[in-house]
Amino acid sequence: MGKKTASFIQVYCPELMAMINPGEWTDCPYFRGQKLDVSNTEEALKQIFRCHVQCDSKIQYQYYEDGRLVEKVEESVEDQDSLRRILALVIQQAKTTAKRKEKKILIVDDDVDFLEIHSAVLTHRGYHVITARSSKECLEELDKARPDVVVLDVMMEQFDSGFKLSKKIKDKHRDLPVMLLTSIGAQTSLEFSSNQDLLKATGADVLLDKPVSPKVFIDEIEKLTGSK
């Protein structure tokens, strides 16, 4: 079975001698020709439970809980209420992932490695990512891509490019969330009176110091996009 990164629920089918996904059960002797609609919770759980009972199938599923991947195999599910709870977890995660896929994140940084790493983190969590490597590219992508959040590195063409760019974005798109990522203090020994004063001056919504952990980064993105 291939590696999966999204939520799913499967059963082991003795007829096919393989783990199969709901919706791929067209060869099942009990449900031949039928596609299982996982969004129809009641119908889905009836079919999965019947397969579980009639074929003595194991039920395998995974979902995300507080950003942590949970993978389980149930040898036995006693009743449909137990299966309903499992299905609810999987369906909720699928809905959350679908919601995230509607959100576009524009990341602006002149560091290619940074762009690749953070793009991968966001893409893995279901976001659509657009990248830019300069202030000019950012402003061009802004109107073309219409992102839901802009993530800006501070030090690009100049040591304060991100600050200036954030202000330009907010002057034109007041309600567009902006996240600033910076190591400017560590690299220049500059000190700011407070993060709040800096946010007020630039119009940005969030200021994070580099390096930022993937969990903190995703948590802040989810807050800004309302994806939690």
C-alpha positions in Angstrom: 0.0 0.0 0.0 1.4 3.4 -1.0 2.2 6.1 1.5 -0.8 8.4 2.2 -0.6 12.0 3.5 -4.3 12.8 3.8 -7.1 11.4 5.9 -8.6 8.1 4.7 -10.5 5.0 5.8 -9.9 1.6 4.2 -10.8 -2.1 4.7 -8.9 -5.2 3.8 -11.0 -7.0 1.1 -10.4 -10.8 1.1 -12.0 -10.9 -2.4 -9.3 -8.6 -3.9 -6.6 -9.5 -1.3 -5.8 -5.8 -0.8 -6.5 -2.8 1.2 -9.1 -0.7 -0.6 -10.6 2.8 -0.3 -14.3 3.5 0.0 -15.4 4.4 -3.5 -13.2 1.7 -5.1 -15.4 -1.1 -4.1 -16.9 -1.7 -7.6 -15.5 -5.3 -7.6 -16.9 -6.2 -4.3 -19.3 -9.2 -4.6 -21.7 -7.4 -2.2 -21.5 -3.9 -3.7 -20.6 -4.7 -7.3 -21.0 -1.6 -9.5 -21.7 0.8 -6.6 -19.6 3.7 -5.7 -19.5 4.5 -2.0 -20.2 8.2 -1.2 -18.2 8.8 2.0 -19.9 12.2 2.4 -23.1 10.3 3.0 -22.2 9.2 6.5 -25.1 6.9 7.2 -24.9 5.0 3.9 -21.1 4.8 4.1 -21.0 3.4 7.6 -23.7 0.8 6.7 -21.6 -0.5 3.8 -18.3 -0.4 5.7 -19.8 -2.2 8.7 -21.4 -4.8 6.5 -18.1 -5.5 4.8 -16.4 -5.6 8.2 -18.9 -8.2 9.5 -19.4 -10.3 6.4 -15.8 -10.5 5.3 -14.2 -10.1 8.8 -12.3 -7.1 7.3 -10.0 -5.0 9.3 -10.7 -1.3 9.2 -7.6 1.0 8.8 -7.8 4.8 9.0 -5.8 7.9 9.6 -6.5 11.5 10.4 -4.8 14.6 11.9 -5.3 15.5 15.5 -3.8 18.8 16.7 -1.4 18.7 13.8 -0.3 15.1 14.7 -1.0 12.2 12.3 -3.0 9.4 13.9 -3.0 6.0 12.2 -5.0 3.1 13.5 -6.1 -0.4 12.6 -9.3 -1.8 14.1 -9.4 -5.5 14.2 -13.0 -5.3 15.4 -15.6 -2.6 15.5 -18.4 -3.6 17.9 -21.3 -1.5 16.5 -22.2 1.1 14.0 -21.9 3.9 16.6 -18.2 3.1 17.0 -17.7 3.2 13.2 -19.7 6.4 13.0 -17.2 8.1 15.3 -14.3 6.8 13.2 -15.9 8.0 10.0 -16.7 11.4 11.5 -13.0 12.0 12.3 -11.9 11.1 8.7 -14.7 13.1 7.1 -14.0 16.2 9.3 -10.3 16.1 8.3 -11.2 15.7 4.6 -13.4 18.8 4.9 -10.7 20.7 6.6 -8.2 19.8 3.9 -10.7 20.8 1.2 -11.1 24.1 2.9 -7.4 24.7 3.1 -7.0 23.9 -0.6 -9.2 26.9 -1.3 -6.6 29.2 0.4 -3.7 30.7 -1.5 -0.5 31.7 0.3 2.0 34.0 -1.3 5.6 33.6 0.1 8.2 36.2 -0.7 11.8 35.6 -0.1 15.1 35.8 -2.1 16.3 32.6 -0.4 15.4 29.7 -2.8 15.9 27.1 0.0 13.6 28.9 2.3 10.9 29.1 -0.4 11.2 25.4 -1.2 11.0 24.3 2.5 8.1 26.5 3.5 6.2 25.8 0.2 6.5 22.1 0.9 5.2 22.5 4.5 2.2 24.5 3.3 1.5 22.2 0.3 1.6 19.2 2.5 -1.1 20.7 4.7 -3.3 21.4 1.7 -2.6 25.1 0.9 -2.0 26.4 -2.6 1.3 28.2 -2.6 2.6 31.0 -4.9 6.2 32.2 -4.6 8.1 35.4 -5.4 11.7 36.3 -4.9 11.6 40.1 -4.8 9.3 43.0 -3.9 8.6 43.6 -7.6 7.6 40.0 -8.2 5.4 40.1 -5.1 3.5 43.2 -6.2 3.0 41.6 -9.7 1.7 38.3 -8.1 -0.5 40.1 -5.7 -3.1 41.3 -8.2 -2.7 38.2 -10.4 -3.0 35.5 -7.8 -5.1 37.3 -5.2 -3.7 35.4 -2.2 -5.4 34.9 1.2 -2.1 35.5 3.1 1.2 37.0 2.2 4.4 35.8 4.0 7.3 38.3 3.7 10.9 37.9 4.4 12.2 41.3 5.8 15.8 41.3 4.4 15.7 41.1 0.6 16.9 43.8 -1.8 17.5 46.0 1.3 17.7 45.1 5.0 14.1 46.5 5.5 12.5 45.5 2.2 9.8 43.4 3.9 8.8 46.3 6.2 8.3 48.6 3.2 6.6 45.9 1.2 4.2 45.2 4.0 3.2 48.8 4.3 2.6 49.0 0.5 0.4 45.9 0.6 -1.6 47.1 3.5 -2.1 50.5 1.9 -3.7 48.9 -1.1 -5.2 45.7 0.5 -6.1 46.7 4.0 -7.8 43.4 4.9 -5.1 41.1 3.4 -3.2 39.3 6.2 0.6 39.8 6.2 3.1 37.7 8.1 6.7 39.0 8.5 9.5 36.5 9.0 12.8 38.1 10.0 16.3 37.4 11.4 17.1 41.1 11.1 17.7 41.5 14.8 20.2 38.7 15.0 22.0 39.7 11.8 22.2 43.5 12.4 22.0 43.8 16.2 19.1 46.3 15.6 16.6 46.4 18.4 13.0 47.5 18.1 11.0 49.1 20.9 8.5 46.3 20.7 6.9 43.9 18.2 3.6 45.7 18.5 5.2 49.0 17.5 6.8 47.3 14.5 3.5 45.7 13.5 1.7 49.0 13.8 4.4 50.8 11.7 4.3 48.1 8.9 0.7 47.2 9.1 1.6 43.5 9.3 -0.5 41.1 11.4 2.2 38.7 12.6 5.9 38.9 13.2 7.9 35.7 13.6 11.7 35.4 14.1 13.7 33.1 11.9 14.2 30.2 12.1 10.5 29.4 12.8 9.4 25.9 13.5 6.9 24.3 11.0 4.3 23.9 13.7 4.4 27.5 14.8 4.4 28.6 11.1 1.4 26.5 10.3 -0.5 27.5 13.4 -0.1 31.1 12.5 -1.1 30.5 8.9 -4.2 28.7 10.1 -5.2 31.5 12.4 -4.8 34.0 9.5 -6.8 32.0 7.1 -9.4 30.7 9.6 -8.5 27.1 8.5 -8.6 25.5 12.0 
